[in-house]
Amino acid sequence: MKIYRLLFLAALMGLLGASWPFSWIVSPQNREAFGSQAWIQKQIHIIKAQAGNINDHVLRLSLIAYVNTYKKGLSTSKSLLTIIDYSKPSSEKRLWVVDLAKGRTLFHTWVSHGKNSGGVNPTSFSNTHSSLKSSIGVFVTDKSYFGGNGYSLRLRGLERGINDNAYHRNIVVHGAWYVNPDNIRKHGQIGRSWGCPAVSQSLAKPLIDTIKDRTVVFAYYPDRHWLRNSQFLAST
């Protein structure tokens, strides 16, 4: 009788447009409960097979943050997670967009950091206006728009004192001419922004259109204060 109730609930959720993790809970192919340690470990295994140089620890934290953001009702039902690893130099591809429902890496590319965050390797981050530094932590995407940097995507920082000024600082995803492999060959790094996670001009529109409208962005750096105090990084 219990299984019939679960199947009925799953069907009802589908009719009501409920979010995807409920369908995973009752799916024969995905028996691990959404957000459990088994679920997280399975996602790590799937993503690592495609995501190349992604760090296991960063990936695990990003999945925990994704689950907590979803459970707090702050993100949509889209199964998308964007990961930025600022512990890597800008000469490496350090941004990934993964589709957790389909087990696919959709984008893996270079991303800039702020000019005052550091040179090849960023070391300093800020939540302060006019700092020209990047912000770390957990964000959700907002609406896309056309601005001074062309087609762009606003980000809303979810962590007080860490990144909650991001929206008003105009920390946005946008395309930039200085994010390209030619700069790496010539200068050993891509160009730097005023704090925005800028990507190549050719990828900006498809990437923005994929992740816009309240999907999770996880920007990592091994900052002890953030790692110790973030409400999004507690194990699920």
C-alpha positions, 0 to 999 in steps of 0.5 A: 500500500505504501508504494501505491501512495508514493506513486500517487504522490509522485503523479500528483506532484507532476501534475502540480509542477512539483520539483524534480527531487520528488520524482527521484525519491520514488524512481527505481533508477535513483533509490537514494533519497535526495540530499542523503550522503548516498545521493551526494556520493553518487552525484560526485561519481557521475560528475567526476567522470565528465568534469575533468579537473574538478576538486572532490572536496569542492564538488561535495560542498557545492552539492551540500549547498545545492541541497540546502538552498533547495530545501530552504525554498530559495532555488527553483526546481531546475536541476542545475548547479554552477560551480566556480572554484576560485582556488584555481588560477584563472589560466585553468577552466574553473567554472562548471555547469552541471545538470544533476537530473541528467548526469551531464556537464553542460559547460566547463570553461574559464571565468574571471575574477576581480582585478583587486582579488589577485593576479593569476590566483585570486586571494582576496574577496569582498562584499563591499561596494567599489572593492573591485573584488569577487565574492564567494559563497552561495548565490541564486541567479536572477533575470537576464538583461542587456547592460553595459557589458551586453547580455548579462545575468544578475546574481543574488548573494544568499549569505549575510556579510559574505555576498549579500551585497552582490546584487547591488554591487552589480556582480553579474555574469557577462561576456568579456573579450579578455576571457579567452585562451589567447590571453593565457598563451600571451600573458599566462592568465585571462583578464580580470573584471571589476568583480564579476564572474565574466566568461567568453563572449561566445559562451555568455548567451547560451550559458546565461540562458541555461542558468538564469531564473533562480538556479544555484551558483556556488563560488568556492575559496578556502576561506576559513570564516565562510567555511566555518559559519555558512548555513549552507555548508552544514551536512544534509 
